[in-house]
Amino acid sequence: MSNPVPFLSRLGEGSGAIGAFVSAMGCSMCFPAIASFGAAIGLGFLSRWEQLFIHTLMPLFAVLALLAAALGWLAHHNLWRSLLGMIGPALVLVALYPLFRSEMRNPVLYSGLALMLAYSIWDIFLRRRTGKAAA
């Protein structure tokens, strides 16, 4: 049986990034820039569950992506790649908890979400170019 760690790591990183981004799209009161993008692509109905997204789903997806990036170290043993994958989810969690009532919340959250998406896309293209998981 082959090692399932690389697959689980990629699955967790990708789903964590996408889940956190979609959760932010449903929160028009907290994150207007991302929510307006979500409304433009037809996700405006998500604003009904804003409380669930902010307090439950977004932190859950950020923790999933954080753990997947840490687990990814077991697959590729590249410390810098793992740390780079953990910065985005860590910023999202910092924005949601210690900085929630601060004016720095939105820039920190947007940066974290952008890093999560960029890291996931970078991993997909690097894997496609090399034909295997990025090392």
C-alpha positions, 0 to 999 in steps of 0.5 A: 500500500502506498503512503497516503500522507501526500494525498491527504496533505494536498486534499486538506490544503486545497479544501481548507483554502477553498472552504475558508474563502467561500466562508468569507464570501458569505459574510458581507458585514465583516468582509465586504470586498470578498462578500461582494465578489461572492455576491457577483458570482451568485453566492449572495444567498450565503449571507443568511448563515453569516454567523455560522461561517464566521464562528464555525466554518472559517476557523475550521477550514483554517485549522484544516489547512494548517494541519494539512500543511504541517502533515505535508512535511511528512510527505516532502520533508521541506520545512520552508514549504510547510512553513509557507503553507502554514502562514496563511491559515495562521493569519486567518486564525489571528484575524478571527480571534485576537484581532476580531474587533481591531481595524487591522482585522480585514487586511490580515484576513485578506492577506491570509486568504490570499496566501492560502489560495496562492499556496494551493494554486502554486502547489497544483501547478508545481505538481502538474509541472513535475508530475508528482507532489511538490517537494 
